[in-house]
Amino acid sequence: MPSLGYDLGYKWKFGNWFSATPFIRLAYYNLNVKIPSKHPFIHTAECFLAARFTVGKKNQLALGGGIGPAIEWKYDSYYQRRQHFLMWNYFAEITYYYVF
């Protein structure tokens, strides 16, 4: 599933071992389901309001999450037109960083 995304945020450091980062994540996904053969793609665009909290100096562990709307669209061969769906999505992530 090819995807393209961008995070835009600002990192606030509290001391030399803790930071908090509020950010906006924009993402686009494209899924090929191979059925129907004429229009096999499902497209999804998402926008999240999110935050990430990081602890550590050289070995850093980050916990993040966010929530936001998503629009999914695909071509419906039965109705012969594009179908759009609006939904709310969320994500949670745990990330490990090693700083050189």
Backbone as CSV, one residue per row, in Angstrom:
resi,resn,N_x,N_y,N_z,CA_x,CA_y,CA_z,C_x,C_y,C_z
1,MET,0.846,-1.165,0.000,0.000,0.000,0.000,0.895,1.232,0.000
2,PRO,1.049,1.903,-1.120,1.840,3.128,-1.171,1.166,4.238,-0.357
3,SER,1.978,5.019,0.306,1.446,6.134,1.091,2.415,7.303,1.033
4,LEU,1.870,8.463,1.299,2.640,9.689,1.323,2.133,10.502,2.498
5,GLY,3.044,11.005,3.334,2.607,11.742,4.508,3.590,12.830,4.897
6,TYR,3.114,13.744,5.742,3.932,14.846,6.202,3.499,15.219,7.617
7,ASP,4.473,15.392,8.508,4.222,15.852,9.868,4.756,17.266,10.012
8,LEU,3.948,18.148,10.567,4.350,19.530,10.795,4.108,19.837,12.268
9,GLY,5.192,20.131,12.999,5.042,20.373,14.430,6.205,21.156,14.987
10,TYR,6.158,21.377,16.300,7.202,22.101,16.997,7.560,21.333,18.259
11,LYS,8.864,21.082,18.453,9.330,20.313,19.607,9.707,21.254,20.747
12,TRP,9.088,21.041,21.906,9.454,21.764,23.114,10.290,20.845,23.992
13,LYS,11.485,21.319,24.367,12.371,20.535,25.229,12.215,21.005,26.670
14,PHE,12.056,20.050,27.569,11.992,20.305,28.996,13.173,19.581,29.628
15,GLY,14.251,20.319,29.884,15.490,19.678,30.328,16.179,19.049,29.136
16,ASN,17.109,18.148,29.392,17.834,17.519,28.277,17.394,16.073,28.044
17,TRP,16.302,15.640,28.670,15.870,14.249,28.498,14.384,14.084,28.181
18,PHE,13.596,15.167,28.170,12.168,15.057,27.899,11.739,16.134,26.907
19,SER,10.878,15.772,25.956,10.332,16.750,25.009,8.891,16.391,24.669
20,ALA,8.130,17.414,24.313,6.743,17.262,23.879,6.595,17.940,22.519
21,THR,5.922,17.271,21.608,5.782,17.784,20.246,4.330,17.707,19.792
22,PRO,3.597,18.814,19.785,2.288,18.798,19.119,2.509,18.944,17.608
23,PHE,1.725,18.216,16.818,1.920,18.297,15.369,0.634,17.975,14.629
24,ILE,0.637,18.305,13.347,-0.437,17.966,12.420,0.138,16.973,11.418
25,ARG,-0.548,15.875,11.218,-0.101,14.860,10.257,-1.092,14.817,9.099
26,LEU,-0.569,14.963,7.885,-1.358,14.825,6.660,-0.887,13.553,5.962
27,ALA,-1.799,12.741,5.496,-1.414,11.469,4.885,-2.357,11.118,3.738
28,TYR,-1.812,10.391,2.752,-2.581,9.889,1.619,-2.183,8.435,1.401
29,TYR,-3.166,7.559,1.234,-2.931,6.136,0.999,-3.646,5.714,-0.274
30,ASN,-3.065,4.739,-0.950,-3.639,4.210,-2.179,-3.574,2.687,-2.096
31,LEU,-4.715,2.023,-2.128,-4.780,0.576,-1.998,-5.332,-0.032,-3.276
32,ASN,-4.610,-1.002,-3.845,-5.054,-1.698,-5.053,-5.714,-3.002,-4.635
33,VAL,-7.035,-3.095,-4.805,-7.771,-4.299,-4.417,-7.967,-5.266,-5.587
34,LYS,-7.612,-4.867,-6.814,-7.641,-5.675,-8.033,-9.046,-6.113,-8.458
35,ILE,-10.088,-5.654,-7.761,-11.475,-5.941,-8.141,-12.265,-4.661,-7.959
36,PRO,-12.980,-4.131,-8.881,-13.058,-4.545,-10.279,-11.771,-4.198,-11.026
37,SER,-11.565,-4.835,-12.127,-10.306,-4.658,-12.851,-10.191,-3.300,-13.525
38,LYS,-11.315,-2.627,-13.791,-11.266,-1.331,-14.473,-10.885,-0.197,-13.518
39,HIS,-11.386,-0.212,-12.286,-11.105,0.822,-11.285,-10.770,0.151,-9.955
40,PRO,-9.567,-0.397,-9.803,-9.280,-1.219,-8.624,-8.773,-0.463,-7.394
41,PHE,-8.689,0.858,-7.415,-8.025,1.583,-6.336,-9.000,2.162,-5.317
42,ILE,-8.598,2.100,-4.047,-9.276,2.797,-2.960,-8.310,3.875,-2.476
43,HIS,-8.756,5.116,-2.436,-7.926,6.252,-2.040,-8.387,6.750,-0.669
44,THR,-7.423,7.131,0.192,-7.740,7.661,1.515,-6.861,8.870,1.790
45,ALA,-7.468,9.977,2.235,-6.744,11.177,2.669,-7.115,11.437,4.128
46,GLU,-6.090,11.679,4.970,-6.303,11.847,6.406,-5.620,13.097,6.913
47,CYS,-6.159,13.663,7.981,-5.561,14.800,8.670,-5.723,14.566,10.166
48,PHE,-4.618,14.540,10.906,-4.658,14.256,12.335,-4.136,15.440,13.137
49,LEU,-4.748,15.709,14.284,-4.166,16.551,15.317,-3.549,15.582,16.311
50,ALA,-2.249,15.749,16.592,-1.540,14.715,17.339,-0.509,15.313,18.288
51,ALA,0.061,14.443,19.113,1.122,14.833,20.043,2.077,13.648,20.218
52,ARG,3.338,13.968,20.478,4.366,12.954,20.722,5.172,13.381,21.945
53,PHE,5.393,12.450,22.861,6.201,12.693,24.059,7.422,11.786,23.999
54,THR,8.606,12.388,24.152,9.864,11.673,24.005,10.669,11.772,25.291
55,VAL,11.234,10.629,25.730,12.111,10.597,26.903,13.436,9.951,26.507
56,GLY,14.531,10.428,27.124,15.850,9.857,26.896,16.807,10.858,26.293
57,LYS,18.110,10.496,26.353,19.154,11.339,25.758,19.628,10.717,24.449
58,LYS,20.468,9.691,24.504,20.919,9.039,23.273,19.936,7.964,22.821
59,ASN,19.445,7.177,23.743,18.401,6.194,23.458,17.073,6.830,23.837
60,GLN,16.268,7.144,22.839,15.017,7.847,23.084,13.828,6.953,22.762
61,LEU,12.816,7.047,23.616,11.574,6.331,23.409,10.449,7.359,23.307
62,ALA,9.649,7.256,22.268,8.579,8.234,22.022,7.232,7.524,21.996
63,LEU,6.249,8.169,22.592,4.875,7.690,22.591,4.020,8.785,21.974
64,GLY,3.272,8.434,20.934,2.485,9.442,20.229,1.117,8.923,19.856
65,GLY,0.244,9.849,19.517,-1.096,9.476,19.091,-1.849,10.685,18.581
66,GLY,-2.916,10.422,17.861,-3.715,11.513,17.319,-5.059,11.036,16.813
67,ILE,-5.900,12.004,16.496,-7.239,11.722,15.997,-7.594,12.764,14.937
68,GLY,-8.396,12.361,13.951,-8.795,13.304,12.927,-9.682,12.683,11.871
69,PRO,-10.194,13.500,10.964,-11.088,13.000,9.919,-10.311,12.363,8.765
70,ALA,-10.999,11.475,8.076,-10.444,10.835,6.884,-11.532,10.767,5.824
71,ILE,-11.131,10.904,4.572,-12.039,10.764,3.437,-11.531,9.612,2.586
72,GLU,-12.410,8.666,2.327,-12.061,7.524,1.490,-12.966,7.553,0.267
73,TRP,-12.386,7.297,-0.902,-13.208,7.270,-2.103,-12.741,6.156,-3.028
74,LYS,-13.693,5.623,-3.768,-13.429,4.575,-4.753,-14.480,4.648,-5.837
75,TYR,-14.211,4.038,-6.933,-15.175,3.979,-8.032,-16.071,2.769,-7.812
76,ASP,-17.368,2.986,-7.785,-18.332,1.916,-7.596,-18.859,1.503,-8.972
77,SER,-18.529,0.300,-9.421,-18.921,-0.133,-10.758,-20.419,-0.422,-10.848
78,TYR,-21.067,-0.707,-9.723,-22.513,-0.948,-9.756,-23.280,0.342,-10.044
79,TYR,-22.911,1.441,-9.356,-23.569,2.732,-9.576,-22.917,3.558,-10.680
80,GLN,-21.790,3.127,-11.196,-21.050,3.808,-12.257,-20.643,5.228,-11.858
81,ARG,-20.199,5.409,-10.608,-19.724,6.716,-10.136,-18.818,6.508,-8.925
82,ARG,-18.168,7.601,-8.543,-17.302,7.544,-7.361,-18.133,7.614,-6.091
83,GLN,-17.753,6.828,-5.101,-18.386,6.837,-3.792,-17.410,7.445,-2.786
84,HIS,-17.885,8.363,-1.941,-17.066,9.006,-0.918,-17.575,8.599,0.462
85,PHE,-16.638,8.415,1.395,-16.972,8.066,2.767,-16.174,8.971,3.697
86,LEU,-16.837,9.584,4.667,-16.176,10.401,5.673,-16.197,9.633,6.986
87,MET,-15.052,9.535,7.647,-14.972,8.798,8.898,-13.927,9.437,9.809
88,TRP,-13.931,9.060,11.068,-12.922,9.516,12.025,-11.916,8.397,12.232
89,ASN,-10.637,8.743,12.160,-9.553,7.786,12.370,-8.706,8.223,13.545
90,TYR,-7.930,7.301,14.047,-6.982,7.597,15.114,-5.737,6.756,14.896
91,PHE,-4.668,7.129,15.563,-3.463,6.310,15.523,-2.749,6.415,16.866
92,ALA,-1.972,5.408,17.175,-1.093,5.383,18.345,0.216,4.758,17.890
93,GLU,1.327,5.300,18.361,2.625,4.784,17.919,3.627,4.823,19.058
94,ILE,4.506,3.849,19.045,5.659,3.804,19.941,6.884,3.766,19.034
95,THR,7.810,4.690,19.245,8.971,4.830,18.364,10.241,4.838,19.191
96,TYR,11.272,4.181,18.672,12.588,4.189,19.305,13.544,4.963,18.412
97,TYR,14.306,5.887,19.010,15.319,6.667,18.289,16.672,6.441,18.961
98,TYR,17.715,6.386,18.154,19.073,6.423,18.670,19.744,7.660,18.076
99,VAL,20.206,8.561,18.927,20.807,9.830,18.480,22.315,9.640,18.433
100,PHE,22.933,9.886,17.285,24.386,9.765,17.141,25.101,10.930,17.743
